[in-house]
């Protein structure tokens, strides 16, 4: 959630901060603001509700505000409705907080996360004479920093440390102190933050794309750590205020990788990148025709002794887990439970001590998934992270990491990260099956060869996009859409349905096809679109029968199946054919037309494809 940016150097800060915020729009937001300092003058704060362009227009793209040190924020409302008053930055003074101009406050700051005990802290500060102008937990946090700074007459780092000891919750905090010009102070717990260094300039951001244009040399600040940032320099501190050393990391992908590259939307660009990034991910873990997991640190002995797997994730990553569950159980015969992270962390259940907990997250910062990972580690379970972002919190804290090579994914609706995560699950299934002796070398080689055909078959699916665009325009005004399938087809349907609902705002549900008759079929009426995933050979006829039941009640049927099963045209009104892949892995191919369908439906409705309402790319709050 939210986006944080900071800059200190020799250049004008406001345009750089605004540009960085624009690179983080995909994270989701409802208002935006900046605070810029020119030398030792007080900060100039400007805030606006709505799109970032409103803030940019008000400041002439930042050119109207002089100063070489500044912070910025795009807010996704948690405490307090979207408004100019509740927008960040917040100040420690007793002003309205809604206007623009110089602010005499000692502390000005922005924050991503949730302060759980902000109510009791606010009561404490009110008794000490502080007045509050907003409904946000962030204003409480900024005023608490101010309180300790004044009470103990200490430096910024000590004041922030004393504040954090009192705070419960999550935060990526970025503040400027009036009497410390040319410096920005930050602290982090559970919410993402990176710090980049250039020549005589420094950058702060919630995510890499915000600073890629300026530097690829970054530091990942850890939990309960703080930093003082000046032009071209950063010093890190622990919660005791002692200096600590951090390792600098070089970002490998280019700034161009985070741009649209001629496509109208990031989502369409990322859909088209799938053949390449899936191939890159396959090549990372399949070496000389064999699965090689040495980079993850998982040994053959670790895998051989597995008696249970828990897959823990949220959203599309959970759908990956649902599909991987079927594949792992069939190929490797290891019991798998796929759990929503927000439920797993609160379940009171007995956990198998010989289990592997696989946590899947694109960003590696998903709050519930991170909390579930920590719970698993506390209980002594071995953990494996499947993540896309090197150095992310989940990657750092897991025992083992399996990185996907999706590159930066900007669109809120995931496509290429999902596909890369999926093939990682397939690779694990093949490796575990081989280690446990449930498949032999010949079968393993067959599976690996099938996996290696997936990128070219995704490419083949993209050739059918014009037909899908035409079909999407016919149903752009639909009220309800149902996706159905059995086994792996059910998992495919879950993701297809999510793609539709999150960017087209059409009510969409996915059902195991056999469950339709247990109530849901009562919702089918004339013209209702029902989309059937028909890729599992042994379940094909059963799912077709379920679709016929829907058609008899007036449904309009779309089917997704492999080339050669042309008899389905006798039942379905519209059919999308996909290349044949082994039934275990065909979800990687079958999802492509469903991604395109969701995309083109959103475009036909004139919606903001990349930044759907009320959603954020990385959910870093519970």
N, C-alpha and C positions, 0 to 999 in steps of 0.2 A: 504494500500500500504506500501511498504518498511518494513523493520524490524530493530528495534533498540535494542541493548543489552548493558549493562554495568555491571562492577563488580569492587568492591573494598573490600579487605580483606587481609588474610594472604597467600592465595594460589596463584599459578601462574595464572595470569589473562587471558592470551591469549587462552589457551585451553578451559576455561570456556566460554569466549566470543564467540569463534568459535562454540562450542557446542550449545550455545543459539541461534546463528544465524541459525544453521542447523534445529532447531525446528521451525523456522519462515520462512523456505523456501517456505512454502505453500502460503505466502502472496504475492509472485510474486517479481521477481528481475532480473536485468540484469548485475549487478556488485556487488562487495562486498569489504569491507575494515575494518581494525582495527587500533586503536591507543593505544599503551601500554606504561605506565610509570613505570620506576624502580626507586623508591625513588624520589629524587629531580632532576633526570636526565631529559632531554627533552624527549618528546614523540617519540616513534618509530612508524611510519605510514607505513602500507603495504596495497596496493590496487591491485585488479585484476578484469578483465572483465570476464563475463561468470559465470559458476557454482561456488558455494562456494568451491568445491573440489579443484579448481585452487588456491584459497587463502590458503587453508589448506595445500596443497602440498608444496607451496612456503615457508611456515613457519614451516614445519614438525608438522602439527597439533597444532601449537602455541607453541610447546616446544622450538623453536629456539629464542623466544623473551622473555627475562626475564622481571619481573615486576608484581606487585600485584594490579595494578589499570589500568583499560582499558575500552574502548568503542568500539563498532562495529556497522556495518550497512550493510544491503543489500538494494541496490537501484533499484527502478523502475522509469525509466527515465520520467521526465516531462520537466524540463528546461535543454536542452542540450542532445545530443545523448549519448548512452551508450559508455563509454570510461574510460580508467584508470584515465584520467585527471578529468573527471566529477564525478567519483566515490567518495564516502565519505570514511573517514573523510576529512573535509576541514580545512584549516589552515589560520591564519590571516596574515602570512608573505607573502612576494612577491616572492614565489618560483614557480616552474612549477606545483607542485601538482601531478605529474604523477609518480614520483619515489618512492623508499622505503628508509627508514633509519631514523635517528634522524632529528627532525624538531625543529628549534629554535623558532618557532612562540610562541607568548604569549598565544594564544587561539587556541585550536583544538576542533572540534566538528562535530556532525552529526545531521541530521534533517529529519523529516518526515512531509510532508505537502506541501503547496504552499504559497510562499510569493508574494502576488498580486502586491504590489508596489515596487518590487525589482529593477525595472528600474530606478525610481527616486532616490532610496537609493543608487544605484550603481553610478549614476551621482554625487551625493553628496560626496560619498567617493572618487571618482576619483579626484574631485576638491581638496580634502584634502590630495592627494598624494598617495592613495592606488592604487595598480596595481592588475589586475585580470587575473588569468590563466585559469579559467573554464567558461562555459556558464551557471552555475547553480545559482539558487536563494539562495542556501544554503551558498555558499562562501560569498555572500553579507551579509547574516545574521551573519556569524561568524566574518567578518571584522567589522560589525557595533558594535558588542559586544566589540571587541578590541578597537574601536574608543572611545566609551563612558567610557570604563575602564581606558584608558589613559587620556582622556580629563578631567574627573572629579576626577581622582585619588581616586576612591571609591572601595569598595569590589565587589566581583563577583555578589552577589545578586542585589546590586544597579545598577551595570552596565547592567545586564540582564533586570532589570525592565525598565531602561531608553530605552533600545533597543525595548522592546515589545510595549512600548507606541507609537513608530514610525512605527511599523509593521502592515500591513493589510494582513490578510490571516489566514492560519492554520499552526500549528506547534506542533511537539513534539521535543523539543530541548535538546541535551545532550552535555555538554562541559566540558573540563578540562582546567585549568589555570596553566601555568608553575610555578608560584610562590605560588601555593596552592597544593602541592603534597598530594596524598592520599585522594583527594576530587573530586567528580563529581557533577556538577550543572545541574539541569534540569528545564524545563519550558514547559507548555502545553496550547494549545488552539485548541480544536476540534479534534486533532489527538490523538489516544490512547496511554496511557503509564501507567505502573504499577511499583511499587517499592516493592521489597521483602526484608525481614530482616532474617538473620540467626545469628548464634553465631559468633560474631566478623567478620561478612561479610555482604555485602549488594549487591542487584541485581536490575537491571533496565531492563525493556523489554517492547516491544509493546504489548505482549500478554502472557497469563499465561503459555502455554506450554514451553516457553523458560527457565523458572526458577523452574518449578514444581519439578525437580529432587533434588533441593537444599532447597527449602522452600515452605511452603503453607501459610505463614503469609505475607500478602501483604497490601499495601496502594494504593488507587486510587487517583491520583493527579487530582484536579479539573481544570476547565477552568480558565485561567489567574492566575494560581498558579505556584510557583517555589519551589525548594527544594535543600538543600545542603546535599549530601550523603557522608558519610564516613563509615569506617568498622563497621558494626553493628549498625549504627545510621543514622537517617534522621530527618531533621528539615524542616518544611514547612513554606512558606511565601506567603502573598498576594502581589498584585501588588504595594502596598505602602511600601513593605519591612518589614511589621510587621509579627512576628511569629504567626502561626495559628495551631490549633490542628486538627488532622485527626484521624479517627477511623480505627483501624486495622481490616482486614477481613481475615477469614480463608477459603482457597480454599478447597472445599469438595472432588472433584474428585481426583483420584490418578494419579501419573506420568505414571503408566502402561496404563491408559485409553488413553493417548496420543501416545501410541506406536502401531505398526502394529499388534502385537499379532499373528504372524505366517502367516498373509495374505501377498500376494505379494504387494498389494497396500493399502493405507489408504482407498481409495474409496470402495474397496470390503469389507474391514473390517467394514466400516460404513454402507454399505448396509445391512450387516448381523446383525448389532446392532439394526436395526430398530424395530424388534418386542419388544425388551426389553425397548428401550428408549420411544417408543410410549406408551407402557403399563405404564411405570413410569410417563409419563406426564398425561395420563388418570387418574391414581390413585391419582395424586396430586390434581385434580379438581373434581373428582367424589368420593364422600365419602358416604358410606352406601346407595349406589344406587341413590344418588341425586347429582346434580351439586352444588358445593360449591366454590364460587368465593370470599369468605371472605378475603383470602390472598391478593387479588388484590386491595381491598378497594372499589370496585364498589358495591354500595348498590342496593337493589331491586328498590328503588325509582329512582336512576340514570337510570336504564335500562328501567323502565316503561315509563319514560318521553321522551325517545328517539324518535325523528321524522326523523332522518337522520343519516347515518353512512358514513364516508369517510375512506376508507382503502388506506393507503399510503405506498409504498414500492418500491424496485428496484429488477430487476432480478427475481430469483426464488421466492423470498418473494412476489413479485408482482403477480406471478402465483398463489401462495397461496391465495392472496387476490381475484384474479379473480374467483377461485373456491368457496371461502367462500362467495363471493357476491351472487352467485346463491343460495347457501344453506340458507343463512340468509334471503334473500328476500322471499324464498318459505316457510320456517318454521316460521319465525318471522314477515314477512310482513313489514319489515322496508326497505325503499329505501336505496340502497347502491351504492356508486360510488367508484370504484377501480381506483386509480390514480397512475401513475408513480411519484415518489417523485420529480424527476428532472423537471417534468412539473407542478405538483401541486403547488410547491413553487413560480412559476412565473405566475400562472393563475390569471387573473383579473376577478374573479367570486364572486358572492354573496354567502356567507356561512351561513348555517342554525345555528343559535345560540344555538339550542337545539340538536346539532349533537354531536356525539362521533367520534373523529379522532383516528383510530387505525393505529399505526405505527409498521410495521413488519420488523425485522432485526435480523439476526443470531448474528452478532458481537455486535450490539448495538452501533456501531461507524460509520455506513454508512453515509457519509457526506451529501448527498442530503436528506436522510430520517431525519437526525438530524435537518437540516435546515428547513424542512417542519414541523417538530414537533414544533420548536420554533416559526414559523410563526403562526401555529394554536393556540398556547398558547397566543401569542401577541393579537390575535383576540378574545380571551376569550373563546375558545372552550375547552371542556373537552377532555383529551387525555389518551389513553391506549396504552402501549407498549407491544408487544409480542416479547421477546428477549431471547437469550440463555445465555448471559454473565451477571452474577450478577455484579452490580457496574459499568456497562458500561454507557457511556454518555447518551444514549437514556433512559436507565432504571432509571438513576438518575433524569432526567429532566421531564419525563412524570408524569402526575398526578397519574396514576395507572399502575401497571406492572403485566403482566401475563408471568411468566418465563416458558420456555420449559426446559425439562430435557434431552437434547440430549447429554450432555457432550461435551468434546472437539471435534470439527470437523476440521480435518486437510486438507483433500482433498479440492482443490479449488471448484470442482463441488459438490454442496451440495446434500445430500441425506437424512440423518437422521434428520438434522435440519428442512428441508423442511417438512418432514412427521410429526414432532412434532408440527410445526406451524399450519399445516393443521388441526390436531385434536383439537387444541386450537380454531380455527375458528368454527369447528363443535360444540364444547362445548358451545361457546358463542351463537350460533344460537339456540340451545335447551333451554338455560337459558332465553334468551330474549323472545322466543316464549311462554315459560311457564309463565313468569312474566306478559306478555301482555295479557294472557288469550287466546292465539291463539291455544295452544295445552293444553290438560288436563294432569293430573298426569299419566294416563294410557299410553298416547302417549309419554310422556316424558320418562317413564320407558322403553317403547319399543325402543326409540332412544338410550337411554343410554346402554341398553343391546346390541344393534347392534354395538355401538362404542366399547364396551368391547371385541367384537369378532375380531376386526381388527388386533391386534398383532398376533394371531394364524393364521389368514388368510394370513398375510404377510409372515409368516414362510412357509406356504404351497406354496406360489408363488416361494420362493427361491429353492424349490425342482425341479423346471423346468429349472434351469439355464443351464444345459448341452445342451438342445435343443436350447436355445437362443444363446449360444456360437457357436454352429454349424451354425445357421442362420446368425449370425453376420459375420462369416468368409466368407460367400458367397457374402456379400455386402460391404466388407471392402474397395473396390475400387470404390464405387458409387460416382458419381459427385453430384447428387441431391437426396434428400429424402423429401417427403412431409408427414406431419402428419395432419389428419383431424378428426373432431368430431363436435358435436353440444352440446350447453349448457355446462354442466359439462365436457362432453367429449372434448369440445374445450379447456377448461382450462387444462385438462390432456395433451392434445396434445401440448400446449404451453411449458409445462415443459419437456415433452419427446423430443421435438425438440431441446430445449436448451441443454439438456444433450448430445444429439448427436453432435451438432455443436461445443460445447465448448471444448470437449475432443478428438473428432475424426477429427476435421477440415473439415468435409463434409458439404457442403452447405445444410442447412435444414431449412424448413419453416413449420409453423403450420397455418392452415386455418380453419375457421368455414366452415364446409362441404358445407353448402348452398351457400357459396361465390365462390366456385370453378368455377362455370359456368360464373362468372362475370370477366373473364380474365385469371385467373390462370391456368385453364385447358389447355390453349394453350402451357404450358410448359411441359405437360406430353408427353413422347415419349416412344418408345419401351424400356422396361427394367427398367423404372423409378420406384423406390420403393415408394409405397404409403401405409402408416400405418394408419389404421382406429381404433379409439377408439369407441367401441360399447357397452357401459355399461348402457345407459339410455333407459329403456324399451319403453317409449313412442316415442322415436326418433330413435329407432333401425332400423326400415325399411327404413326410410328416408336416414340415413347415408349409409346403405347398397346400396341403389340406387345410391348414389353419388359415391361409390366405383366401382359399375358396370360401370358407365360412364367413370371412369378412366381406367378400364380394357379394355374397348372397344377401347381405344386409345393406348394400348400396355403396360399399367402399370403392375407391379408385386405387388400383394396385400398381406399385412400382416394385420391380424385383432387381436384385443384384446377384448375378451368378456368373459362372465361368463360361467361356466359349464352348459351344457344343451342346449345351442344355437348352436347345431352341424350343423344346416342347413347353417351356414355361410361358411362351408367348400365347399359348391357348388360355392361360389363366390371367396373366398380368397385362395391364394396359400399356405399360412402358417398361422396357427392360434395358439395363446396363450390363454389358458383358465385360468380364475381366479375364486376364490370362490365368491359366491354371498354374497353381503352386501346390505343393504338398498341403493337405488339409490343415495341418498344424499351424502353418505359417501364412495362410492365405489372407488372414486379417490385415496384414501389412499392405496388401493390394486392394482388398475390398473397401478399405476405409477411404481411399482416394476419391471415388465418385461421391461419397457422402460429404467429404470436406468441400468438394466443389459445389454440391447442391446447397449446402448451408451458405457458402460464400455468395453464390449467384442470387439466392433468394434475398439476402441482405442488400445486395447491390440493386436488385429490382425494386426494393422498397425505399431506396435512397437513404439508407442508414449509414452510420459511422462504423464501417466494418472492423477497423483495427482497434477502436476504443468504444466498445458497447457500453451502454449506460449501466451505472451502479457496479461495474466490475473493475477489478484490478489484476494486473499480470501476476504479481507476486503477493500472495496473501500472507503478510507478516504479522497479522494480529489474529487473535482467536475469534 
